[in-house]
Amino acid sequence: MRKGLVVALLILIFAGIAGIFWYNEWRYSLPTPVPAHYRDVQHGTLVSLPSSAQQLLTGKPLFLHFFNPDCPCSRFNMPQFKALVKEYGSRTNFAIVLMSPKKYSPAQLQQKFDLPYPIPVLQDSAIAVACGVYSTPQAALIDTGRRLYFRGNYNRSRYCSDEKTGYARLALADLLNHNYSPIFSPLALKAYGCQLPTCTK
């Protein structure tokens, strides 16, 4: 009798653990909910960036990395961002847009995430509004005419680290190759990750 109860209890515990894992996998496979007062910014729109980002518009494309250190997907995604900086840093201006209620200095992020070289860190939610970003991690690419070329995901993966669907990398390569009529996968443009301004789904 006692042995049967122990077995039944163990089955219930394992079923509960499996259910939690299944729920998390299901929850993170869903797109980030669109905020109630969200204002979409279409690709090709002239972007009016706030003064905090104006100095980065210097004749090169501008790649904005919307990042929240408390968002698991943002942390898993950092190696992909660093790889883009190393590959395209001479032809593109990069900046991190910190979307967190906590304050981090550029030096703190540089040290914590071992960035390839000092990268400007902006903490201005108006940049997200200007680009139509409402989750992290997201990438926004602004061309030299100050128009939104791409806003979307780095790739299709819960951990934001799938090289096979490198949407942000493909967008950046297309822009640098002067492809001004890109076609993006719908999966590239639907936001996945953590809601702003805090790390929730």
N, C-alpha and C positions, 0 to 999 in steps of 0.2 A: 504493500500500500504506500509506504513512505517513498520507496524507490520510484513508483509511478508518479507521485506528486513532484518529486525532484525533476524527473524527466519532463513532465508537463510544464513546470516552471522554467526550465532551461529553454524549452521550445518557445514559450511565450517571450522570453528575454531576447532570443535570437530573432524572432519574428518582429519584435519591436525595433531592434537595431536595423534590420533589413528595411523595415517600413520607413524609418528616419532617413536612411541613405536614399531610398527610392524617392521620397518626398523632396529631398534636396536636389537630386538630379532632375526631377520633373520641374521644380520651381525655377532652377537656373537655366532650363532649356526654353523658358518662356521669354518673350521680349520684355524689356523694361516698360512698365505702364507709362503712357503719355500723360504728362501733367495736364490738369484741367484747363489752365490758361496758357497752354503752349502756343507759341507763334513760330510756325515753320519758316525756315529760310531755304529757298530753293537754290539748287546748284546754278551758278552763273549770276547770282545776285551780287551786286556791289555791296561789300561789307564795310560798315562804318565801325571800326574798332575804337574802343576808348583810348584815351591818351596814354594809358599804361602800356599799350602795345604798339603805339604808332612808331616808336623808334626802331622797331624790328622790320618795318616795311622799307627795305633799302635796295630795291631793284632785283632781289632774289625772291623765289617763292617762300612763303612762310608756312611752316608745319607746326601746328599747335597740338600739343599732347595734353588732353584733359585727364587729370590724374588725381586720385584720392588714395593716400597711403593706407587708409582703413578698408579699402575695397580689395578683397582677395584677387579679383580678376585684374585689377590695376597692378598689383604686386607681381602676379605671374607674368603679366604682359611686359614688364620693364625690360627684360632681355631683348625683346623684339624692337622696342623703341631705341635702345642703345645700339642695336645693329644698324638701324636706319640712320642714326646720327653718324656712326662711323663710315657708312657707305656714301652718304649723300651730304655730309656736313659742309663740304667745300662749295656746294652748289645751291644749298638751301639753308635758310635761317630756321633754327629750331627753338622752341620755347615750351616750357612746361606750364600749364595753367592749373594751379593747385586748387582743387575743388574740395576743400575740407574746412570745417570750422576751426580746426587747430592751425596754429601758425608754425611754419617751417621756414627756415632761412635757406637760401640757395646752397650755402656751405653744408647745412645739415642733410639736405637731399643728396648733394654730391657725395658725401661720405657714406650715408646710409645705403644708397643704391649704386655706388661705384660708377658714376657717370663718366663717359670717356673724356670729357673736358667740361669746364664750367658752362652751364646752360642757363639762360635767363629763366627765372621762376616768377610767374605773375600770379597774384592772388586777387582776381577781380571777376566777380560773377557776371559782370556786364559783357565780358568776352564770350561766355557761354551763350548768353541771350543773343548776342550779335551773330553767332554762328549756328544757332538752333540746336545747341547741345543740351541734353537733359539727363545724361548718365555718364558713368565712367567705367572703363576707359573708352574714350572716343578720340578720333583724330579729325582735325579740320585742316584743310590745305587751301591756302589763299594764293592765287596767282599774282604775277607782277602788276596786273591791272586792278588789284585789290578786289577781285571777284572770288566767291566761294567756288572752288573747283571740286572739292570732295569734303563730305562730312559723314563719317560712319565708323564702322568697326575695323579693327586690325585684321580680324579673321573670324572664322566660324568655329568657335570652341568655347566651352564653359570656362576654360582656363586661359582663353585669349592668347594661345600660343601655337596655333596650328599653322605651320609654314605653307601648307598646300593651298590655303585660302587666304593668302596675304593681301587683303583688299587695300590696306593703306599703302603698302609697298608698291602694288601695281598702279595705284592712283598717282603716286609720286613719280614713278618711272614714266608713266604716260605724259604727265605734265612736262617733265624735263625733256621728253622726246617730242614736245610740241603737238601732242594729240589734244586738240581743243574740242573734240566731240566724243568724250569717253562714254562707254556703256558700262554701268556698274550692276553687279548682281543685286537683286532685291535683298539678299541676306547681308550684303555689305552696308545697306542703308538703314536697316531696322535695328534700333538700339537694343543691346543686350548688356547687362552688367548691373551696377549699383545706381540707384536713384540719387539725384542731387537734392539737397546739399549734403545729406548724410548717407552713410553706407547702409541702405535698405533696398529691398527688392520689391 
